[in-house]
Amino acid sequence: MLDISRFPRVSPAICPTPLEELPRLRKALGCRPRLFAKRDDTTTVGLGGNKNRKLNFVMADALAQGADVIITTAGVQSNHCRQTLAWSRRLGMDCHLVLTGDEPKVRQGNLLIFTIMGADLHFIGENGDAEGVMEQIAEQERRRGRKPYLVPIGASVPLGVLGYVESVMEVAKQAGEAGVQFGHAFLPTGSAGTQAGAEIGAREAYPVMRIHGVSVSRDAAGQKAKVADLVNQTYAFLGIAKTVDAGDIIVHDEYYGGTYGVATQAGIEAIKLVGRTEGLLLDPVYTGKAMSGMIDLLKKGALDDAGAVLFFHTGGSPALFAQAEHFQKP
Ligand SMILES: Cc1ncc(COP(=O)(O)O)c(C=O)c1O
């Protein structure tokens, strides 16, 4: 069995996260498999989410390197930036966020939280050169005598991927304790670290569970290649002589509506259904779209070969407040 305990983490306290059954959602859908959520939205730091699992390893590396200022990048409503900023503050570090987009008139959702936690914000427009700007900021900080640490988008590097290997290892144990067997698991996939980790975790610790990535930003061929590449980099990083091909990875690209960040009607309906049946909050950019895919396949009976199906709740609900226009009517 794969052992990742040799890699330092900042805080073992953020996991394990709960595994919860969703019986009312199952009843509402009238589906055969039992449904469960892995509550990675409850990973305590900065309102929770999947990035905390990755940052648990990545920020430990920043600490080990003596960093005192963190620099990262993503969109203006980034959950990744929120969690990275929260970790930086908890570790007494400053934090620059390089945001690919323009500054909106009103600060809401994640952007509101960046303002409250006091990050240095750099709006670089949709097509700005995020990596170039991060390097420039790092250079300025070095000249001031500081020690910057760059966290790539989504913390989707092999060290961060370990966070999702760990999540699946938890699932394997929790499923055994609960007496269920998951045949399928769903998660949103963007910068690919979450799916890459889940793929390795499943192969090493729970091979009966097939991982379904629901793409939030690119076509299935592109996303499969991205996930496979990161799986292979991580296997190499772990010193495990294994590789996967893009063809071994499952990605669904018909549920994100063709544009990252823009809500779909099915996603909005999924958010309402899960809110009204289970009291769980999803989001319009990631988990609502992933849930709409899982619901569609459940309704088609495509997952009926499994006794139970798992949904990785990766967080993201602060984005609801930045897209409140979709929820004004009951
Ligand atoms: C809530 C949420 N779910 C899923 C993802 C996708 O994870 P990954 O970037 O590791 O593919 C993100 C990434 O930002 C996210 O914020």
The ligand as an SDF file (V2000), in Angstrom:
LIG
                    3D

 16 16  0  0  0  0  0  0  0  0999 V2000
  -14.5550   24.1540   -5.7240 C   0  0  0  0  0  0  0  0  0  0  0  0
  -13.5760   23.5880   -6.6910 C   0  0  0  0  0  0  0  0  0  0  0  0
  -13.7780   22.3490   -7.1610 N   0  0  0  0  0  0  0  0  0  0  0  0
  -12.9440   21.7790   -8.0510 C   0  0  0  0  0  0  0  0  0  0  0  0
  -11.8400   22.4690   -8.5250 C   0  0  0  0  0  0  0  0  0  0  0  0
  -10.9850   21.7940   -9.5450 C   0  0  0  0  0  0  0  0  0  0  0  0
   -9.8510   21.2550   -8.9800 O   0  0  0  0  0  0  0  0  0  0  0  0
   -8.5170   21.1280   -9.8340 P   0  0  0  0  0  0  0  0  0  0  0  0
   -8.1030   22.5420  -10.1760 O   0  0  0  0  0  0  0  0  0  0  0  0
   -7.5790   20.4350   -8.9370 O   0  0  0  0  0  0  0  0  0  0  0  0
   -8.8450   20.3820  -11.0700 O   0  0  0  0  0  0  0  0  0  0  0  0
  -11.5630   23.7600   -8.0480 C   0  0  0  0  0  0  0  0  0  0  0  0
  -10.3990   24.4970   -8.5580 C   0  0  0  0  0  0  0  0  0  0  0  0
  -10.2540   25.6740   -8.4150 O   0  0  0  0  0  0  0  0  0  0  0  0
  -12.4570   24.3370   -7.1030 C   0  0  0  0  0  0  0  0  0  0  0  0
  -12.2570   25.5680   -6.6240 O   0  0  0  0  0  0  0  0  0  0  0  0
  1  2  1  0
  2  3  1  0
  2 15  2  0
  3  4  2  0
  4  5  1  0
  5  6  1  0
  5 12  2  0
  6  7  1  0
  7  8  1  0
  8  9  2  0
  8 10  1  0
  8 11  1  0
 12 13  1  0
 12 15  1  0
 13 14  2  0
 15 16  1  0
M  END
$$$$
